[in-house]
Amino acid sequence: MNTFLNFLGIAALIALFLLPTLAGLARERRIDRELREAERERGDAPPETAGAAQPVTDARRPYLRSWARI
């Protein structure tokens, strides 16, 4: 029984550390998805004026699966 309680305690500590991280990752993915959808919707519409500035897409870096975007 003591071994099981030790295991349960360690599992609870690991969960306390991992849950905020996983929640943050899920939030980042949701924000990225919303930004991609907004950009896609904006890209489909014709520009309001003929001389409208176009966004620069050549200098964008590829999406990295990390919270540290350099």
mmCIF file of the N, C-alpha and C atoms, coordinates in Angstrom:
data_MODEL
# 
_entry.id   MODEL 
# 
loop_
_atom_site.group_PDB 
_atom_site.id 
_atom_site.type_symbol 
_atom_site.label_atom_id 
_atom_site.label_alt_id 
_atom_site.label_comp_id 
_atom_site.label_asym_id 
_atom_site.label_entity_id 
_atom_site.label_seq_id 
_atom_site.pdbx_PDB_ins_code 
_atom_site.Cartn_x 
_atom_site.Cartn_y 
_atom_site.Cartn_z 
_atom_site.occupancy 
_atom_site.B_iso_or_equiv 
_atom_site.pdbx_formal_charge 
_atom_site.auth_seq_id 
_atom_site.auth_comp_id 
_atom_site.auth_asym_id 
_atom_site.auth_atom_id 
_atom_site.pdbx_PDB_model_num 
ATOM 1   N N  . MET A 1 1  ? 0.818   -1.187 0.000   1.00 0.00 ? 1  MET A N  1 
ATOM 2   C CA . MET A 1 1  ? 0.000   0.000  0.000   1.00 0.00 ? 1  MET A CA 1 
ATOM 3   C C  . MET A 1 1  ? 0.865   1.254  0.000   1.00 0.00 ? 1  MET A C  1 
ATOM 4   N N  . ASN A 1 2  ? 1.965   1.203  0.741   1.00 0.00 ? 2  ASN A N  1 
ATOM 5   C CA . ASN A 1 2  ? 2.851   2.350  0.813   1.00 0.00 ? 2  ASN A CA 1 
ATOM 6   C C  . ASN A 1 2  ? 3.462   2.649  -0.552  1.00 0.00 ? 2  ASN A C  1 
ATOM 7   N N  . THR A 1 3  ? 3.816   1.611  -1.303  1.00 0.00 ? 3  THR A N  1 
ATOM 8   C CA . THR A 1 3  ? 4.379   1.798  -2.639  1.00 0.00 ? 3  THR A CA 1 
ATOM 9   C C  . THR A 1 3  ? 3.367   2.447  -3.567  1.00 0.00 ? 3  THR A C  1 
ATOM 10  N N  . PHE A 1 4  ? 2.121   2.019  -3.462  1.00 0.00 ? 4  PHE A N  1 
ATOM 11  C CA . PHE A 1 4  ? 1.081   2.609  -4.298  1.00 0.00 ? 4  PHE A CA 1 
ATOM 12  C C  . PHE A 1 4  ? 0.883   4.090  -3.971  1.00 0.00 ? 4  PHE A C  1 
ATOM 13  N N  . LEU A 1 5  ? 0.910   4.447  -2.698  1.00 0.00 ? 5  LEU A N  1 
ATOM 14  C CA . LEU A 1 5  ? 0.763   5.860  -2.313  1.00 0.00 ? 5  LEU A CA 1 
ATOM 15  C C  . LEU A 1 5  ? 1.949   6.690  -2.800  1.00 0.00 ? 5  LEU A C  1 
ATOM 16  N N  . ASN A 1 6  ? 3.143   6.105  -2.748  1.00 0.00 ? 6  ASN A N  1 
ATOM 17  C CA . ASN A 1 6  ? 4.314   6.808  -3.279  1.00 0.00 ? 6  ASN A CA 1 
ATOM 18  C C  . ASN A 1 6  ? 4.162   7.050  -4.780  1.00 0.00 ? 6  ASN A C  1 
ATOM 19  N N  . PHE A 1 7  ? 3.732   6.013  -5.487  1.00 0.00 ? 7  PHE A N  1 
ATOM 20  C CA . PHE A 1 7  ? 3.514   6.136  -6.930  1.00 0.00 ? 7  PHE A CA 1 
ATOM 21  C C  . PHE A 1 7  ? 2.452   7.190  -7.228  1.00 0.00 ? 7  PHE A C  1 
ATOM 22  N N  . LEU A 1 8  ? 1.372   7.181  -6.456  1.00 0.00 ? 8  LEU A N  1 
ATOM 23  C CA . LEU A 1 8  ? 0.293   8.137  -6.647  1.00 0.00 ? 8  LEU A CA 1 
ATOM 24  C C  . LEU A 1 8  ? 0.772   9.564  -6.380  1.00 0.00 ? 8  LEU A C  1 
ATOM 25  N N  . GLY A 1 9  ? 1.592   9.736  -5.375  1.00 0.00 ? 9  GLY A N  1 
ATOM 26  C CA . GLY A 1 9  ? 2.137   11.062 -5.068  1.00 0.00 ? 9  GLY A CA 1 
ATOM 27  C C  . GLY A 1 9  ? 3.032   11.589 -6.179  1.00 0.00 ? 9  GLY A C  1 
ATOM 28  N N  . ILE A 1 10 ? 3.894   10.741 -6.710  1.00 0.00 ? 10 ILE A N  1 
ATOM 29  C CA . ILE A 1 10 ? 4.772   11.144 -7.809  1.00 0.00 ? 10 ILE A CA 1 
ATOM 30  C C  . ILE A 1 10 ? 3.957   11.461 -9.053  1.00 0.00 ? 10 ILE A C  1 
ATOM 31  N N  . ALA A 1 11 ? 2.935   10.646 -9.336  1.00 0.00 ? 11 ALA A N  1 
ATOM 32  C CA . ALA A 1 11 ? 2.078   10.892 -10.497 1.00 0.00 ? 11 ALA A CA 1 
ATOM 33  C C  . ALA A 1 11 ? 1.347   12.233 -10.353 1.00 0.00 ? 11 ALA A C  1 
ATOM 34  N N  . ALA A 1 12 ? 0.916   12.564 -9.143  1.00 0.00 ? 12 ALA A N  1 
ATOM 35  C CA . ALA A 1 12 ? 0.240   13.848 -8.909  1.00 0.00 ? 12 ALA A CA 1 
ATOM 36  C C  . ALA A 1 12 ? 1.203   15.013 -9.124  1.00 0.00 ? 12 ALA A C  1 
ATOM 37  N N  . LEU A 1 13 ? 2.441   14.888 -8.670  1.00 0.00 ? 13 LEU A N  1 
ATOM 38  C CA . LEU A 1 13 ? 3.424   15.952 -8.875  1.00 0.00 ? 13 LEU A CA 1 
ATOM 39  C C  . LEU A 1 13 ? 3.726   16.149 -10.359 1.00 0.00 ? 13 LEU A C  1 
ATOM 40  N N  . ILE A 1 14 ? 3.879   15.055 -11.074 1.00 0.00 ? 14 ILE A N  1 
ATOM 41  C CA . ILE A 1 14 ? 4.134   15.157 -12.519 1.00 0.00 ? 14 ILE A CA 1 
ATOM 42  C C  . ILE A 1 14 ? 2.957   15.827 -13.207 1.00 0.00 ? 14 ILE A C  1 
ATOM 43  N N  . ALA A 1 15 ? 1.743   15.465 -12.813 1.00 0.00 ? 15 ALA A N  1 
ATOM 44  C CA . ALA A 1 15 ? 0.550   16.081 -13.410 1.00 0.00 ? 15 ALA A CA 1 
ATOM 45  C C  . ALA A 1 15 ? 0.505   17.575 -13.115 1.00 0.00 ? 15 ALA A C  1 
ATOM 46  N N  . LEU A 1 16 ? 0.898   17.980 -11.907 1.00 0.00 ? 16 LEU A N  1 
ATOM 47  C CA . LEU A 1 16 ? 0.897   19.406 -11.561 1.00 0.00 ? 16 LEU A CA 1 
ATOM 48  C C  . LEU A 1 16 ? 1.847   20.202 -12.451 1.00 0.00 ? 16 LEU A C  1 
ATOM 49  N N  . PHE A 1 17 ? 2.939   19.584 -12.860 1.00 0.00 ? 17 PHE A N  1 
ATOM 50  C CA . PHE A 1 17 ? 3.889   20.270 -13.720 1.00 0.00 ? 17 PHE A CA 1 
ATOM 51  C C  . PHE A 1 17 ? 3.495   20.209 -15.192 1.00 0.00 ? 17 PHE A C  1 
ATOM 52  N N  . LEU A 1 18 ? 2.892   19.105 -15.618 1.00 0.00 ? 18 LEU A N  1 
ATOM 53  C CA . LEU A 1 18 ? 2.589   18.938 -17.039 1.00 0.00 ? 18 LEU A CA 1 
ATOM 54  C C  . LEU A 1 18 ? 1.284   19.589 -17.474 1.00 0.00 ? 18 LEU A C  1 
ATOM 55  N N  . LEU A 1 19 ? 0.282   19.653 -16.620 1.00 0.00 ? 19 LEU A N  1 
ATOM 56  C CA . LEU A 1 19 ? -1.008  20.199 -17.028 1.00 0.00 ? 19 LEU A CA 1 
ATOM 57  C C  . LEU A 1 19 ? -0.932  21.650 -17.496 1.00 0.00 ? 19 LEU A C  1 
ATOM 58  N N  . PRO A 1 20 ? -0.255  22.549 -16.785 1.00 0.00 ? 20 PRO A N  1 
ATOM 59  C CA . PRO A 1 20 ? -0.156  23.924 -17.307 1.00 0.00 ? 20 PRO A CA 1 
ATOM 60  C C  . PRO A 1 20 ? 0.588   23.996 -18.646 1.00 0.00 ? 20 PRO A C  1 
ATOM 61  N N  . THR A 1 21 ? 1.588   23.153 -18.798 1.00 0.00 ? 21 THR A N  1 
ATOM 62  C CA . THR A 1 21 ? 2.332   23.139 -20.050 1.00 0.00 ? 21 THR A CA 1 
ATOM 63  C C  . THR A 1 21 ? 1.451   22.682 -21.202 1.00 0.00 ? 21 THR A C  1 
ATOM 64  N N  . LEU A 1 22 ? 0.714   21.609 -20.981 1.00 0.00 ? 22 LEU A N  1 
ATOM 65  C CA . LEU A 1 22 ? -0.162  21.093 -22.029 1.00 0.00 ? 22 LEU A CA 1 
ATOM 66  C C  . LEU A 1 22 ? -1.291  22.073 -22.343 1.00 0.00 ? 22 LEU A C  1 
ATOM 67  N N  . ALA A 1 23 ? -1.795  22.745 -21.324 1.00 0.00 ? 23 ALA A N  1 
ATOM 68  C CA . ALA A 1 23 ? -2.835  23.748 -21.560 1.00 0.00 ? 23 ALA A CA 1 
ATOM 69  C C  . ALA A 1 23 ? -2.280  24.913 -22.377 1.00 0.00 ? 23 ALA A C  1 
ATOM 70  N N  . GLY A 1 24 ? -1.053  25.317 -22.095 1.00 0.00 ? 24 GLY A N  1 
ATOM 71  C CA . GLY A 1 24 ? -0.417  26.387 -22.862 1.00 0.00 ? 24 GLY A CA 1 
ATOM 72  C C  . GLY A 1 24 ? -0.182  25.997 -24.308 1.00 0.00 ? 24 GLY A C  1 
ATOM 73  N N  . LEU A 1 25 ? 0.231   24.760 -24.534 1.00 0.00 ? 25 LEU A N  1 
ATOM 74  C CA . LEU A 1 25 ? 0.433   24.286 -25.904 1.00 0.00 ? 25 LEU A CA 1 
ATOM 75  C C  . LEU A 1 25 ? -0.880  24.262 -26.675 1.00 0.00 ? 25 LEU A C  1 
ATOM 76  N N  . ALA A 1 26 ? -1.932  23.815 -26.019 1.00 0.00 ? 26 ALA A N  1 
ATOM 77  C CA . ALA A 1 26 ? -3.237  23.781 -26.674 1.00 0.00 ? 26 ALA A CA 1 
ATOM 78  C C  . ALA A 1 26 ? -3.701  25.200 -27.014 1.00 0.00 ? 26 ALA A C  1 
ATOM 79  N N  . ARG A 1 27 ? -3.449  26.144 -26.124 1.00 0.00 ? 27 ARG A N  1 
ATOM 80  C CA . ARG A 1 27 ? -3.826  27.540 -26.376 1.00 0.00 ? 27 ARG A CA 1 
ATOM 81  C C  . ARG A 1 27 ? -3.036  28.115 -27.554 1.00 0.00 ? 27 ARG A C  1 
ATOM 82  N N  . GLU A 1 28 ? -1.732  27.820 -27.597 1.00 0.00 ? 28 GLU A N  1 
ATOM 83  C CA . GLU A 1 28 ? -0.902  28.305 -28.707 1.00 0.00 ? 28 GLU A CA 1 
ATOM 84  C C  . GLU A 1 28 ? -1.385  27.742 -30.037 1.00 0.00 ? 28 GLU A C  1 
ATOM 85  N N  . ARG A 1 29 ? -1.725  26.454 -30.063 1.00 0.00 ? 29 ARG A N  1 
ATOM 86  C CA . ARG A 1 29 ? -2.213  25.842 -31.307 1.00 0.00 ? 29 ARG A CA 1 
ATOM 87  C C  . ARG A 1 29 ? -3.529  26.473 -31.740 1.00 0.00 ? 29 ARG A C  1 
ATOM 88  N N  . ARG A 1 30 ? -4.412  26.782 -30.772 1.00 0.00 ? 30 ARG A N  1 
ATOM 89  C CA . ARG A 1 30 ? -5.692  27.410 -31.107 1.00 0.00 ? 30 ARG A CA 1 
ATOM 90  C C  . ARG A 1 30 ? -5.463  28.799 -31.688 1.00 0.00 ? 30 ARG A C  1 
ATOM 91  N N  . ILE A 1 31 ? -4.569  29.569 -31.080 1.00 0.00 ? 31 ILE A N  1 
ATOM 92  C CA . ILE A 1 31 ? -4.279  30.915 -31.574 1.00 0.00 ? 31 ILE A CA 1 
ATOM 93  C C  . ILE A 1 31 ? -3.669  30.845 -32.969 1.00 0.00 ? 31 ILE A C  1 
ATOM 94  N N  . ASP A 1 32 ? -2.723  29.924 -33.174 1.00 0.00 ? 32 ASP A N  1 
ATOM 95  C CA . ASP A 1 32 ? -2.115  29.776 -34.499 1.00 0.00 ? 32 ASP A CA 1 
ATOM 96  C C  . ASP A 1 32 ? -3.154  29.407 -35.551 1.00 0.00 ? 32 ASP A C  1 
ATOM 97  N N  . ARG A 1 33 ? -4.078  28.512 -35.202 1.00 0.00 ? 33 ARG A N  1 
ATOM 98  C CA . ARG A 1 33 ? -5.127  28.110 -36.141 1.00 0.00 ? 33 ARG A CA 1 
ATOM 99  C C  . ARG A 1 33 ? -6.026  29.298 -36.477 1.00 0.00 ? 33 ARG A C  1 
ATOM 100 N N  . GLU A 1 34 ? -6.386  30.101 -35.471 1.00 0.00 ? 34 GLU A N  1 
ATOM 101 C CA . GLU A 1 34 ? -7.224  31.266 -35.727 1.00 0.00 ? 34 GLU A CA 1 
ATOM 102 C C  . GLU A 1 34 ? -6.504  32.285 -36.606 1.00 0.00 ? 34 GLU A C  1 
ATOM 103 N N  . LEU A 1 35 ? -5.223  32.476 -36.379 1.00 0.00 ? 35 LEU A N  1 
ATOM 104 C CA . LEU A 1 35 ? -4.458  33.419 -37.207 1.00 0.00 ? 35 LEU A CA 1 
ATOM 105 C C  . LEU A 1 35 ? -4.354  32.928 -38.652 1.00 0.00 ? 35 LEU A C  1 
ATOM 106 N N  . ARG A 1 36 ? -4.125  31.616 -38.839 1.00 0.00 ? 36 ARG A N  1 
ATOM 107 C CA . ARG A 1 36 ? -4.064  31.082 -40.206 1.00 0.00 ? 36 ARG A CA 1 
ATOM 108 C C  . ARG A 1 36 ? -5.402  31.238 -40.912 1.00 0.00 ? 36 ARG A C  1 
ATOM 109 N N  . GLU A 1 37 ? -6.509  30.972 -40.211 1.00 0.00 ? 37 GLU A N  1 
ATOM 110 C CA . GLU A 1 37 ? -7.829  31.123 -40.818 1.00 0.00 ? 37 GLU A CA 1 
ATOM 111 C C  . GLU A 1 37 ? -8.106  32.577 -41.185 1.00 0.00 ? 37 GLU A C  1 
ATOM 112 N N  . ALA A 1 38 ? -7.734  33.504 -40.312 1.00 0.00 ? 38 ALA A N  1 
ATOM 113 C CA . ALA A 1 38 ? -7.948  34.930 -40.595 1.00 0.00 ? 38 ALA A CA 1 
ATOM 114 C C  . ALA A 1 38 ? -7.111  35.377 -41.783 1.00 0.00 ? 38 ALA A C  1 
ATOM 115 N N  . GLU A 1 39 ? -5.879  34.882 -41.870 1.00 0.00 ? 39 GLU A N  1 
ATOM 116 C CA . GLU A 1 39 ? -5.023  35.247 -42.998 1.00 0.00 ? 39 GLU A CA 1 
ATOM 117 C C  . GLU A 1 39 ? -5.574  34.661 -44.301 1.00 0.00 ? 39 GLU A C  1 
ATOM 118 N N  . ARG A 1 40 ? -6.077  33.438 -44.235 1.00 0.00 ? 40 ARG A N  1 
ATOM 119 C CA . ARG A 1 40 ? -6.640  32.803 -45.417 1.00 0.00 ? 40 ARG A CA 1 
ATOM 120 C C  . ARG A 1 40 ? -7.885  33.568 -45.895 1.00 0.00 ? 40 ARG A C  1 
ATOM 121 N N  . GLU A 1 41 ? -8.730  33.985 -44.963 1.00 0.00 ? 41 GLU A N  1 
ATOM 122 C CA . GLU A 1 41 ? -9.926  34.745 -45.332 1.00 0.00 ? 41 GLU A CA 1 
ATOM 123 C C  . GLU A 1 41 ? -9.555  36.104 -45.919 1.00 0.00 ? 41 GLU A C  1 
ATOM 124 N N  . ARG A 1 42 ? -8.543  36.738 -45.358 1.00 0.00 ? 42 ARG A N  1 
ATOM 125 C CA . ARG A 1 42 ? -8.128  38.044 -45.849 1.00 0.00 ? 42 ARG A CA 1 
ATOM 126 C C  . ARG A 1 42 ? -7.478  37.909 -47.223 1.00 0.00 ? 42 ARG A C  1 
ATOM 127 N N  . GLY A 1 43 ? -6.776  36.814 -47.459 1.00 0.00 ? 43 GLY A N  1 
ATOM 128 C CA . GLY A 1 43 ? -6.089  36.613 -48.736 1.00 0.00 ? 43 GLY A CA 1 
ATOM 129 C C  . GLY A 1 43 ? -7.044  36.346 -49.879 1.00 0.00 ? 43 GLY A C  1 
ATOM 130 N N  . ASP A 1 44 ? -8.235  35.811 -49.609 1.00 0.00 ? 44 ASP A N  1 
ATOM 131 C CA . ASP A 1 44 ? -9.196  35.502 -50.666 1.00 0.00 ? 44 ASP A CA 1 
ATOM 132 C C  . ASP A 1 44 ? -9.886  36.758 -51.202 1.00 0.00 ? 44 ASP A C  1 
ATOM 133 N N  . ALA A 1 45 ? -10.049 37.760 -50.371 1.00 0.00 ? 45 ALA A N  1 
ATOM 134 C CA . ALA A 1 45 ? -10.752 38.978 -50.777 1.00 0.00 ? 45 ALA A CA 1 
ATOM 135 C C  . ALA A 1 45 ? -9.828  39.845 -51.636 1.00 0.00 ? 45 ALA A C  1 
ATOM 136 N N  . PRO A 1 46 ? -10.372 40.492 -52.659 1.00 0.00 ? 46 PRO A N  1 
ATOM 137 C CA . PRO A 1 46 ? -9.545  41.381 -53.471 1.00 0.00 ? 46 PRO A CA 1 
ATOM 138 C C  . PRO A 1 46 ? -9.141  42.610 -52.665 1.00 0.00 ? 46 PRO A C  1 
ATOM 139 N N  . PRO A 1 47 ? -8.015  43.211 -52.985 1.00 0.00 ? 47 PRO A N  1 
ATOM 140 C CA . PRO A 1 47 ? -7.600  44.408 -52.251 1.00 0.00 ? 47 PRO A CA 1 
ATOM 141 C C  . PRO A 1 47 ? -8.590  45.544 -52.482 1.00 0.00 ? 47 PRO A C  1 
ATOM 142 N N  . GLU A 1 48 ? -8.711  46.422 -51.480 1.00 0.00 ? 48 GLU A N  1 
ATOM 143 C CA . GLU A 1 48 ? -9.669  47.520 -51.565 1.00 0.00 ? 48 GLU A CA 1 
ATOM 144 C C  . GLU A 1 48 ? -9.263  48.537 -52.627 1.00 0.00 ? 48 GLU A C  1 
ATOM 145 N N  . THR A 1 49 ? -7.987  48.751 -52.793 1.00 0.00 ? 49 THR A N  1 
ATOM 146 C CA . THR A 1 49 ? -7.504  49.679 -53.822 1.00 0.00 ? 49 THR A CA 1 
ATOM 147 C C  . THR A 1 49 ? -6.474  48.962 -54.670 1.00 0.00 ? 49 THR A C  1 
ATOM 148 N N  . ALA A 1 50 ? -6.247  49.486 -55.843 1.00 0.00 ? 50 ALA A N  1 
ATOM 149 C CA . ALA A 1 50 ? -5.295  48.843 -56.749 1.00 0.00 ? 50 ALA A CA 1 
ATOM 150 C C  . ALA A 1 50 ? -3.875  48.935 -56.197 1.00 0.00 ? 50 ALA A C  1 
ATOM 151 N N  . GLY A 1 51 ? -3.562  49.998 -55.479 1.00 0.00 ? 51 GLY A N  1 
ATOM 152 C CA . GLY A 1 51 ? -2.205  50.187 -54.961 1.00 0.00 ? 51 GLY A CA 1 
ATOM 153 C C  . GLY A 1 51 ? -2.054  49.734 -53.522 1.00 0.00 ? 51 GLY A C  1 
ATOM 154 N N  . ALA A 1 52 ? -2.914  48.846 -53.049 1.00 0.00 ? 52 ALA A N  1 
ATOM 155 C CA . ALA A 1 52 ? -2.851  48.416 -51.653 1.00 0.00 ? 52 ALA A CA 1 
ATOM 156 C C  . ALA A 1 52 ? -1.571  47.622 -51.406 1.00 0.00 ? 52 ALA A C  1 
ATOM 157 N N  . ALA A 1 53 ? -0.996  47.822 -50.247 1.00 0.00 ? 53 ALA A N  1 
ATOM 158 C CA . ALA A 1 53 ? 0.233   47.113 -49.894 1.00 0.00 ? 53 ALA A CA 1 
ATOM 159 C C  . ALA A 1 53 ? -0.069  45.645 -49.661 1.00 0.00 ? 53 ALA A C  1 
ATOM 160 N N  . GLN A 1 54 ? 0.780   44.784 -50.179 1.00 0.00 ? 54 GLN A N  1 
ATOM 161 C CA . GLN A 1 54 ? 0.628   43.350 -50.022 1.00 0.00 ? 54 GLN A CA 1 
ATOM 162 C C  . GLN A 1 54 ? 1.538   42.873 -48.891 1.00 0.00 ? 54 GLN A C  1 
ATOM 163 N N  . PRO A 1 55 ? 1.100   41.906 -48.099 1.00 0.00 ? 55 PRO A N  1 
ATOM 164 C CA . PRO A 1 55 ? 1.958   41.407 -47.022 1.00 0.00 ? 55 PRO A CA 1 
ATOM 165 C C  . PRO A 1 55 ? 3.165   40.670 -47.586 1.00 0.00 ? 55 PRO A C  1 
ATOM 166 N N  . VAL A 1 56 ? 4.271   40.762 -46.873 1.00 0.00 ? 56 VAL A N  1 
ATOM 167 C CA . VAL A 1 56 ? 5.496   40.086 -47.287 1.00 0.00 ? 56 VAL A CA 1 
ATOM 168 C C  . VAL A 1 56 ? 5.405   38.642 -46.839 1.00 0.00 ? 56 VAL A C  1 
ATOM 169 N N  . THR A 1 57 ? 5.469   37.721 -47.787 1.00 0.00 ? 57 THR A N  1 
ATOM 170 C CA . THR A 1 57 ? 5.379   36.301 -47.446 1.00 0.00 ? 57 THR A CA 1 
ATOM 171 C C  . THR A 1 57 ? 6.705   35.573 -47.673 1.00 0.00 ? 57 THR A C  1 
ATOM 172 N N  . ASP A 1 58 ? 7.657   36.185 -48.357 1.00 0.00 ? 58 ASP A N  1 
ATOM 173 C CA . ASP A 1 58 ? 8.912   35.513 -48.673 1.00 0.00 ? 58 ASP A CA 1 
ATOM 174 C C  . ASP A 1 58 ? 9.815   35.368 -47.456 1.00 0.00 ? 58 ASP A C  1 
ATOM 175 N N  . ALA A 1 59 ? 9.773   36.331 -46.541 1.00 0.00 ? 59 ALA A N  1 
ATOM 176 C CA . ALA A 1 59 ? 10.698  36.332 -45.421 1.00 0.00 ? 59 ALA A CA 1 
ATOM 177 C C  . ALA A 1 59 ? 10.172  35.558 -44.219 1.00 0.00 ? 59 ALA A C  1 
ATOM 178 N N  . ARG A 1 60 ? 8.997   34.958 -44.317 1.00 0.00 ? 60 ARG A N  1 
ATOM 179 C CA . ARG A 1 60 ? 8.448   34.237 -43.168 1.00 0.00 ? 60 ARG A CA 1 
ATOM 180 C C  . ARG A 1 60 ? 9.193   32.938 -42.953 1.00 0.00 ? 60 ARG A C  1 
ATOM 181 N N  . ARG A 1 61 ? 9.383   32.633 -41.707 1.00 0.00 ? 61 ARG A N  1 
ATOM 182 C CA . ARG A 1 61 ? 10.061  31.390 -41.359 1.00 0.00 ? 61 ARG A CA 1 
ATOM 183 C C  . ARG A 1 61 ? 9.035   30.273 -41.233 1.00 0.00 ? 61 ARG A C  1 
ATOM 184 N N  . PRO A 1 62 ? 9.447   29.044 -41.455 1.00 0.00 ? 62 PRO A N  1 
ATOM 185 C CA . PRO A 1 62 ? 8.492   27.938 -41.346 1.00 0.00 ? 62 PRO A CA 1 
ATOM 186 C C  . PRO A 1 62 ? 8.020   27.769 -39.909 1.00 0.00 ? 62 PRO A C  1 
ATOM 187 N N  . TYR A 1 63 ? 6.826   27.220 -39.749 1.00 0.00 ? 63 TYR A N  1 
ATOM 188 C CA . TYR A 1 63 ? 6.246   26.992 -38.434 1.00 0.00 ? 63 TYR A CA 1 
ATOM 189 C C  . TYR A 1 63 ? 7.042   25.908 -37.713 1.00 0.00 ? 63 TYR A C  1 
ATOM 190 N N  . LEU A 1 64 ? 7.515   26.257 -36.527 1.00 0.00 ? 64 LEU A N  1 
ATOM 191 C CA . LEU A 1 64 ? 8.245   25.305 -35.699 1.00 0.00 ? 64 LEU A CA 1 
ATOM 192 C C  . LEU A 1 64 ? 7.309   24.808 -34.606 1.00 0.00 ? 64 LEU A C  1 
ATOM 193 N N  . ARG A 1 65 ? 7.392   23.555 -34.283 1.00 0.00 ? 65 ARG A N  1 
ATOM 194 C CA . ARG A 1 65 ? 6.533   23.004 -33.237 1.00 0.00 ? 65 ARG A CA 1 
ATOM 195 C C  . ARG A 1 65 ? 7.168   23.225 -31.875 1.00 0.00 ? 65 ARG A C  1 
ATOM 196 N N  . SER A 1 66 ? 7.340   24.479 -31.543 1.00 0.00 ? 66 SER A N  1 
ATOM 197 C CA . SER A 1 66 ? 7.954   24.824 -30.268 1.00 0.00 ? 66 SER A CA 1 
ATOM 198 C C  . SER A 1 66 ? 7.407   26.154 -29.801 1.00 0.00 ? 66 SER A C  1 
ATOM 199 N N  . TRP A 1 67 ? 7.464   26.385 -28.519 1.00 0.00 ? 67 TRP A N  1 
ATOM 200 C CA . TRP A 1 67 ? 7.013   27.659 -27.985 1.00 0.00 ? 67 TRP A CA 1 
ATOM 201 C C  . TRP A 1 67 ? 8.057   28.731 -28.245 1.00 0.00 ? 67 TRP A C  1 
ATOM 202 N N  . ALA A 1 68 ? 9.301   28.346 -28.493 1.00 0.00 ? 68 ALA A N  1 
ATOM 203 C CA . ALA A 1 68 ? 10.377  29.299 -28.724 1.00 0.00 ? 68 ALA A CA 1 
ATOM 204 C C  . ALA A 1 68 ? 10.487  29.574 -30.202 1.00 0.00 ? 68 ALA A C  1 
ATOM 205 N N  . ARG A 1 69 ? 9.904   30.651 -30.641 1.00 0.00 ? 69 ARG A N  1 
ATOM 206 C CA . ARG A 1 69 ? 9.965   31.005 -32.069 1.00 0.00 ? 69 ARG A CA 1 
ATOM 207 C C  . ARG A 1 69 ? 11.035  32.072 -32.237 1.00 0.00 ? 69 ARG A C  1 
ATOM 208 N N  . ILE A 1 70 ? 12.038  31.722 -33.006 1.00 0.00 ? 70 ILE A N  1 
ATOM 209 C CA . ILE A 1 70 ? 13.181  32.617 -33.185 1.00 0.00 ? 70 ILE A CA 1 
ATOM 210 C C  . ILE A 1 70 ? 13.084  33.287 -34.536 1.00 0.00 ? 70 ILE A C  1 
# 
